[in-house]
Amino acid sequence: MKTIVALSYFNRKIGPLVFFSYPKNSLDKGLSVKIANIMDQQYSEGFFTHSFENLKSINYYFEINSKWARGYKEMLMVSIILDQQISPEIEESMSALCKRFSEKMKSEQDIFTGFYINDLKQYEEDKDRVLRNESLIKKMVQDLYWETLEETKKKSEEEDKDRVLRNELEIENEKVIPYCKHCGAELPKGQTICHICGNSFYNYNY
């Protein structure tokens, strides 16, 4: 399963843009635009999904405090993009990872400066802060990518084990033979009254 993690933000001059995605060069220009534009679907913090072509994105929209943005908020969206369908359990795990990612970003007071990497001339005095926080943002996106792969692998293994156990139980159930404990006659499945002695009590034999 191909997995991409992208972080989009609302650029005050251009509008929604993908700030950084990982693995690098995994998003072409067209897909990058589509991912960024789905920010317009969400106006309050929360989780939502979106499908286009053969891809599905799991998204979490949130805002962080910013001294440089209009309204003193940076509008952000983290997305996990997949090329296969996933189970509700894996989707729930990815949603939790995205929420945790947003909480980590909110805990970094100066992290908003990293989104102004293309405006260094305007923020020359804060150049070091901008560069440092740009690197931090990228590292956080990379970390989320690896966490996503690890969580997907773990959940998939759990689902495989559950599937094997269910199959084994089904096979065992097929082996069960009900019999009358009074006369020992074998009973057809689903029948509760012995057709030989008329009693309604029976046991199972394996």
C-alpha positions, 0 to 999 in steps of 0.5 A: 500500500502506497502511503503519503503524508502531506501538510497543507496551510493557507497562504495569505497571498495564494490560498491553500498550498501543500507546505511539505509532503513525505516521501519527497517528490511523491505528490505531483503538481496536480495531486498536490493542488487537489489535496490542498483544495480540500481544505475548503471543505472544513471550517472547524477543527476535525477529521474528514475523508475525501476520495478522488480517482483511485486515492483516499485521503484521511484529513485533519483540519486544525489551527495554530496560534500565529503572531504573523497571520491575519486573525492570529491563526494559521489554518492547517490540514494534515493528510494521509493519502492512500492508494488502497481501501482500509478497514474502519479500525485502521482509519480510526488509528490514522485519525488518532495519529493526525490529532496527536500531530496537531497537538504536537504542533500546537505545543510549539509556540514558535512553529508558525514561523516555519511557514514563512520560509518563502518570506525571509526578506520580510522577516530577516530579523527572525531568519534563524527562527524561521529556518529552525521551525521549517526544519521542525515542521518537516521532521514532524511530517516525516515522523508521522509518515513512519508512525503511520506505516508502523500503525498500519502494519500492526493493525493489519497483523491484528486483523490477519490474526483475527481472520485466522481465528475466525476461520479456525472457529468456523472449521471447529463448528463444522466438526460439532456433532450433536447427539442425544445424551439419553439414547446416543442418537446423532441429531441433525444440526438445529434439531433440539428434540431427539427423533428416536426417544423424543427427549429435548436434551442433547450434548455435542461430540467432537 
